Amino acid sequence: MANDSFKVLDGVADNFIMLREIREIPGTLNGLYLWLCQRLFARKQFSRIQHILNAILVARKPLCEDELYMCVWTRNMQLSREEFHKRMHLMSKLLIDSSNNTKILFHHSFAEWLLDVKHCTQKYLCHASDGHAMIAMSCTLRASSLSPDEVSDFAFHLSKVSLQPPLLPFHLPLWLIQSGSAVEDSVLLAKSTPKEAKVLRLLVEAGARLALDSETGSTTACSTTTEASPEDELLEIAENLAQLDANQRTLLHNGAYEGNVQLVNALLPRGLNVEAVDRNGQTALNLAARQGHAEVVRALLKAKANPDHADNDGWTPLRSAAWGGHTEFSRTLISISCIRKLKPTCFSRFRKVAFSLVGFRLVLQQFLNDLLELSWGFWLNQVKIKN
């Protein structure tokens, strides 16, 4: 909280915050960030900087203004330099200068807040997939001049792009090849081998070579299918899979939050407690549902994770998924949740769930159908009892 307190004091010094307004500042970190964004961005101003934030949030290294402009330009080619600088000025209170004239957000917790729909709400929610797509497009434009490490970064962002028809997964290696980037020796000459299985596989499929033949001195392509995946290697070196981090989260929590279904599937057979909670009372399923990771949600449900566990704020996986607009698996959560087990008199619980679903028609429709089915069954039982 120290950095955030300094931000408030800086706001007072800059006459952005009046001393009498300090009493109105929420006492929680999440409340402070929401209050700050409401003060900084009136009406639809946040939408003007959202794409810049998307790029900053997913970049693997800090970006300078020229790099950020190139990223955002790939999404809006009508964006002028002048307009871009206006947008950077608009978000100046959120950024600090880093080395080599790069820009970073003032605190890592604010970055997490921007990606958490539960706290930042739909109005200030940023989208990682959009950031990955912009950086991938920027790398495409300068592909021929990318260093080996930058080619790996290029592949990383490509692997995170949310593909929409007509783009399919097999197009990604072709994308790398057609871009003109030096894929062949990108892994051998890079300072470190990519640790993400999807990234390494993508590079190999695009023609990257992984080993040096000691007899001929030539490089040879190796198959990633016969080697241990990065997830398996991580599990081998982890001394205690149930070890907790600063947020009281295990590897399973972090894998679920990041949407790493390979890691989650590797951890589940090892007997980890799927009901373990972090400092906010969230299970791995709560985190996966909040972030919209459908494959991870299905894997955890298959492992018998409790679909009705409420965190410290009373949010269940269903409520989190619906609030985030993740209709794809909200219906699955509804179909197996304890809503069918509740008594029809528990309308307070129904109201809480219903309110979280407002605005998401498909999920709300399914919820009401289940409620109608429950009420109809209860009425039939009452008729049988009376008769």
C-alpha positions in Angstrom: 0.0 0.0 0.0 3.0 2.3 0.4 3.3 3.1 -3.3 -0.4 3.8 -3.5 -0.3 6.1 -0.5 2.5 8.1 -2.3 0.3 8.3 -5.3 -2.5 9.9 -3.2 0.0 12.4 -1.8 1.3 13.1 -5.3 -2.3 13.8 -6.3 -2.6 16.3 -3.5 0.6 18.0 -4.5 -0.6 18.2 -8.1 -4.0 19.5 -7.1 -5.5 16.4 -8.6 -6.9 15.4 -5.2 -8.2 18.0 -2.7 -7.3 17.3 1.0 -11.0 17.3 1.9 -11.5 14.5 -0.6 -9.1 12.1 1.1 -11.9 11.0 3.4 -13.8 9.8 0.4 -11.0 7.5 -0.8 -12.0 3.8 -0.1 -9.9 2.0 2.5 -9.3 -1.1 0.4 -6.8 -1.4 -2.4 -9.4 -2.6 -4.9 -11.6 0.3 -3.9 -8.8 2.8 -4.3 -8.0 1.7 -7.8 -11.7 1.9 -8.8 -11.9 5.4 -7.3 -8.7 6.4 -9.1 -10.0 5.3 -12.5 -13.3 7.0 -12.0 -11.5 10.2 -11.2 -9.1 10.0 -14.1 -11.4 8.8 -16.9 -14.7 10.5 -17.3 -17.3 9.1 -19.6 -15.6 7.0 -22.3 -12.1 8.2 -21.9 -10.9 4.9 -20.6 -11.6 3.3 -24.0 -9.1 5.7 -25.5 -6.2 4.2 -23.5 -7.4 0.7 -23.1 -5.5 -0.8 -26.0 -2.3 0.9 -24.8 -2.8 -0.7 -21.4 -3.5 -4.1 -23.0 -0.1 -4.0 -24.6 1.7 -2.9 -21.5 0.1 -5.6 -19.4 1.2 -8.5 -21.5 4.6 -7.3 -22.7 7.5 -9.5 -21.5 9.7 -6.5 -21.1 9.0 -2.8 -20.7 8.1 -1.0 -23.9 9.1 2.6 -24.9 6.6 5.0 -26.5 7.6 4.2 -30.0 7.1 0.5 -29.4 3.7 1.1 -27.8 2.6 3.3 -30.7 3.6 0.6 -33.2 1.5 -2.0 -31.2 -1.6 0.2 -31.0 -1.2 1.4 -34.6 -1.6 -2.2 -35.8 -5.1 -2.2 -34.4 -6.0 1.4 -35.4 -4.1 2.5 -38.5 -5.8 5.9 -38.4 -4.1 6.7 -35.1 -1.8 9.6 -35.5 1.3 10.3 -33.4 -0.3 13.4 -32.1 -3.4 11.6 -30.9 -1.3 8.8 -29.4 0.7 11.3 -27.3 -2.6 12.8 -26.1 -3.6 9.3 -24.9 -0.3 8.7 -23.2 -0.7 12.1 -21.4 -4.2 11.0 -20.3 -2.7 8.0 -18.6 0.4 9.7 -17.3 -0.7 9.3 -13.6 -0.7 5.5 -14.1 2.7 5.2 -15.5 6.3 5.7 -14.3 9.5 5.9 -16.4 11.7 2.9 -16.4 15.1 2.3 -17.9 15.8 3.2 -21.6 12.8 5.6 -21.7 10.3 2.7 -21.3 7.0 2.9 -19.5 5.6 0.7 -16.8 2.5 0.8 -14.6 3.1 2.3 -11.2 2.4 -0.9 -9.3 2.1 -4.6 -10.2 -1.1 -4.9 -8.1 -2.8 -2.4 -10.3 -1.9 -4.5 -13.3 -3.6 -7.5 -11.7 -6.6 -5.3 -10.9 -7.0 -4.3 -14.5 -7.4 -8.0 -15.5 -9.7 -8.9 -12.7 -13.3 -8.3 -13.7 -14.5 -9.0 -10.2 -12.9 -5.8 -8.9 -12.3 -3.5 -11.9 -15.8 -4.2 -13.4 -16.5 -4.5 -17.1 -15.9 -0.7 -17.5 -12.2 -0.8 -16.7 -11.5 -4.4 -17.7 -8.5 -4.9 -19.9 -8.0 -7.8 -22.3 -4.7 -9.8 -22.4 -5.6 -11.5 -25.7 -5.9 -8.1 -27.4 -2.5 -7.1 -26.1 -0.9 -10.3 -27.3 -2.4 -9.8 -30.8 -1.1 -6.2 -31.1 2.4 -7.2 -30.0 2.4 -10.2 -32.4 1.4 -7.9 -35.2 4.1 -5.4 -34.3 6.7 -8.2 -34.3 5.4 -9.3 -37.8 6.1 -5.8 -39.2 9.7 -6.0 -38.1 10.2 -9.7 -38.2 13.3 -9.7 -40.4 15.2 -7.6 -37.8 14.2 -9.6 -34.7 16.9 -11.1 -32.5 16.7 -14.8 -31.4 15.2 -13.8 -28.1 12.7 -11.5 -29.8 11.7 -14.3 -32.1 10.9 -16.4 -29.0 8.8 -13.5 -27.7 7.1 -13.2 -31.1 6.1 -16.9 -30.8 5.0 -16.5 -27.2 2.6 -13.7 -28.1 1.3 -15.6 -31.2 0.6 -18.6 -29.0 -1.6 -16.4 -26.7 -3.6 -14.9 -29.5 -7.3 -15.7 -29.4 -7.9 -17.3 -32.8 -11.1 -16.5 -34.7 -12.2 -18.1 -38.0 -10.7 -18.3 -40.5 -7.5 -18.4 -38.4 -6.8 -21.9 -37.1 -3.9 -23.2 -34.9 -2.0 -24.7 -37.8 -1.8 -21.2 -39.3 0.5 -20.0 -36.5 3.7 -21.8 -37.7 3.0 -20.6 -41.2 2.6 -17.1 -39.8 6.1 -17.3 -38.3 7.6 -18.6 -41.5 5.9 -16.1 -43.8 6.9 -13.2 -41.6 10.5 -13.7 -42.5 11.8 -14.0 -39.0 14.9 -16.0 -38.4 13.2 -19.0 -36.8 15.6 -21.7 -37.6 18.3 -20.8 -35.1 16.1 -18.8 -32.7 16.2 -21.4 -30.0 19.9 -22.3 -30.3 21.1 -18.7 -30.3 18.6 -17.4 -27.7 19.9 -16.6 -24.2 17.4 -19.1 -22.7 15.2 -21.8 -24.1 11.4 -21.0 -24.0 9.9 -22.6 -20.9 6.3 -22.7 -22.3 5.5 -26.0 -24.0 3.2 -24.3 -26.6 5.9 -21.7 -27.5 8.6 -24.3 -28.0 6.3 -26.5 -30.0 5.3 -23.6 -32.2 8.9 -22.7 -32.9 9.8 -26.3 -33.8 6.8 -26.6 -36.1 8.0 -23.4 -37.8 11.5 -25.0 -38.4 13.5 -24.1 -35.3 16.4 -26.4 -34.5 17.0 -27.5 -30.9 20.2 -29.6 -30.9 23.7 -29.5 -32.3 25.1 -32.7 -33.9 28.6 -33.1 -32.3 30.0 -35.1 -35.2 28.9 -33.0 -38.1 28.7 -29.7 -36.4 25.3 -29.1 -38.0 22.0 -28.4 -36.3 19.2 -30.9 -36.2 15.6 -30.6 -35.5 14.4 -32.5 -32.5 10.9 -33.6 -31.6 9.3 -32.1 -28.5 7.0 -35.1 -28.1 9.8 -37.3 -26.8 11.1 -34.8 -24.3 9.7 -33.8 -21.0 7.4 -30.8 -21.2 8.3 -27.7 -19.2 5.3 -28.5 -16.9 6.8 -32.0 -16.1 10.2 -30.5 -15.5 8.7 -28.0 -13.2 7.0 -30.7 -11.2 10.2 -32.7 -11.0 12.2 -29.9 -9.4 9.4 -28.6 -7.2 10.2 -29.8 -3.6 6.7 -29.2 -2.3 3.8 -28.9 -4.7 1.6 -27.6 -1.9 4.0 -24.8 -1.1 2.3 -21.4 -0.7 3.3 -18.1 -2.3 2.7 -14.6 -0.9 -1.0 -14.8 -1.9 -1.3 -18.2 -0.1 -1.6 -19.8 -3.5 -0.3 -23.2 -4.6 1.0 -24.2 -8.1 -2.5 -25.4 -8.8 -4.0 -22.0 -7.9 -1.5 -20.2 -10.2 -1.9 -22.6 -13.0 -5.7 -22.1 -12.9 -5.4 -18.3 -12.7 -3.1 -18.2 -15.7 -5.1 -20.7 -17.7 -2.3 -23.2 -18.0 -4.3 -26.3 -18.6 -1.2 -28.4 -19.2 0.1 -27.6 -15.7 -3.3 -28.1 -14.1 -3.7 -31.5 -15.8 -0.2 -32.5 -14.6 -0.9 -31.5 -11.0 -4.4 -33.0 -10.5 -3.2 -36.7 -10.6 -0.6 -35.9 -7.9 -3.2 -35.6 -5.2 -3.2 -31.8 -4.6 -6.2 -30.5 -2.7 -8.5 -28.9 -5.3 -10.4 -27.2 -2.4 -7.3 -25.4 -1.0 -8.0 -21.7 -0.7 -5.8 -18.6 -1.1 -5.8 -15.6 1.2 -9.0 -14.4 -0.4 -10.8 -17.7 0.1 -10.6 -18.6 -3.5 -10.1 -22.2 -4.8 -8.5 -23.0 -8.1 -11.9 -23.3 -9.7 -12.9 -19.8 -8.4 -9.8 -18.3 -10.0 -10.3 -20.1 -13.3 -13.9 -19.2 -13.6 -13.1 -15.5 -12.8 -10.5 -15.4 -15.6 -12.7 -17.2 -18.1 -10.4 -20.3 -18.6 -12.9 -22.8 -19.9 -10.5 -25.8 -20.3 -9.2 -25.4 -16.8 -12.7 -25.1 -15.4 -13.7 -28.4 -17.1 -10.5 -30.1 -15.9 -11.2 -29.0 -12.3 -14.9 -30.0 -12.4 -13.8 -33.4 -13.8 -11.5 -33.7 -10.7 -14.6 -33.1 -8.5 -13.9 -29.5 -7.5 -16.8 -28.0 -5.6 -18.7 -25.7 -8.0 -20.5 -23.9 -5.2 -17.5 -22.8 -3.1 -17.9 -19.1 -2.1 -14.8 -16.9 -1.5 -14.4 -14.4 1.3 -16.6 -12.0 -0.6 -19.3 -14.6 -1.2 -18.5 -15.1 -4.9 -19.0 -18.6 -6.3 -17.5 -19.8 -9.5 -20.9 -19.3 -11.2 -21.2 -15.8 -10.0 -17.7 -14.9 -11.1 -18.1 -16.5 -14.5 -21.4 -14.8 -15.1 -20.1 -11.4 -14.0 -17.2 -11.8 -16.5 -19.6 -12.7 -19.3 -18.2 -16.2 -19.7 -21.3 -17.8 -21.0 -19.4 -20.8 -22.5 -19.1 -22.6 -19.2 -21.5 -20.7 -17.0 -24.2 -23.1 -18.2 -22.1 -26.0 -17.2 -21.7 -24.5 -13.7 -25.4 -23.9 -13.5 -26.3 -27.4 -14.5 -24.2 -29.0 -11.7 -24.4 -26.3 -9.0 -26.4 -26.5 -5.8 -29.1 -24.3 -7.2 -31.1 -27.5 -7.9 -30.7 -28.5 -4.2 -31.9 -25.2 -2.7 -35.3 -24.8 -1.3 -37.7 -22.5 -3.2 -37.9 -20.3 0.0 -34.2 -19.4 -0.3 -35.0 -16.3 -2.5 -32.2 -14.2 -1.0 -29.7 -16.6 -2.5 -31.5 -16.6 -5.8 -31.5 -12.8 -5.9 -27.7 -12.7 -5.3 -27.1 -15.1 -8.2 -29.6 -13.4 -10.4 -28.1 -10.0 -9.9 -24.7 -11.3 -10.9 -26.2 -12.7 -14.1 -27.9 -9.5 -15.2 -26.7 -8.4 -18.6 -25.7 -11.9 -19.7 -28.8 -13.1 -21.5 -27.9 -16.7 -22.2 -26.7 -17.4 -18.7 -29.7 -15.7 -17.2 -32.1 -17.6 -19.4 -30.6 -20.9 -18.3 -30.8 -19.8 -14.7 -34.5 -18.9 -15.0 -35.2 -22.2 -16.7 -33.6 -24.1 -13.8 -35.5 -22.0 -11.3 -38.8 -22.7 -13.1 -38.0 -26.4 -13.2 -37.2 -26.3 -9.4 -40.4 -24.4 -8.6 -42.5 -26.7 -10.7 -41.0 -29.8 -9.1 -41.6 -28.3 -5.6 -45.3 -27.6 -6.5 -45.9 -31.1 -7.8 -44.4 -32.5 -4.6 -46.8 -30.4 -2.5 -49.8 -31.6 -4.5 -48.7 -35.2 -3.9 -48.3 -34.6 -0.2 -51.8 -33.0 0.0 -53.3 -35.9 -1.9 
